[in-house]
Amino acid sequence: MATLDRSPHPQKLLTSKVHEATKIWLQAQDPSMGATLTTRTRLDASFVPGNGDWLAALPSKSQGTLMHRWEYSLALQFHFGARMLDSSKRCGVGKCNGIRDVERIHDTECNGGSDLCIDVAVVTPFGGRGHLEVAELRKNNHYKEECRRNNLAFTPFIMDTLGNFGSSCSTLIKNLADGMANRNCDEKIFKYVKKIRQRLQIAVQKGVMMCLDRDVNN
């Protein structure tokens, strides 16, 4: 009580003490009472300072903090460990064939059955036709064999400054979109392809605009 009397923010101090005592009690619970590893992991994460800062972010497109309603809903379900599938099922992403759990933790860890190395390049389209293919070939010649020797897949991720995609890049985007659609039980893969392409193209255009906005005298 004396500590509370001397504190400039007694309610804040009391709340922190209650939270700390609650954390200790919850962490001490017997796993047989339902405190699973995933539950404990979420609990531990929730007590890390700053863990929930994203919940207080003002939604802003310009600041990159805007979340669509479905994104926010899925994020909350994932953080609270909600049951998002009726039952466990096989993963259909790439060669994975792993088990998709009802909390969909596997979905956030799945790498399609093998580790993939990606090397990104944005090239100019003004050097002649076939610029994307030439850039892909250069990347493959430089990295593909080395990745193969280390049991890794390799994909060159090539775009140009006008927003076009190389063939390997397009294939990877389609595979990513296929995984997103599969996880959201949605058959409209093209919708996810478009979203990925849009975000990448905007990122490239922002980079191009930074180059154009530079003071030519510097």
Protein Blocks (a to p, Z undefined) as FASTA:
>chain_A
ZZmmmpmblmlmmmmmmmmmmmmmmmmpcfknopafklmmmmmmmmpghklmmmmpccdf
klopaccfklmmmmmmmmnopafbfbdcddfehjlopacdfklmmmmmpgohpacddddd
dddfkloghklmmmmmmmmmmmmmmmmmnopacddddddfkopacfklmmmmmmmmmmmm
mmnopablmlmmmmmmmmmmmmmmmmmmmmmmpcfkZZ
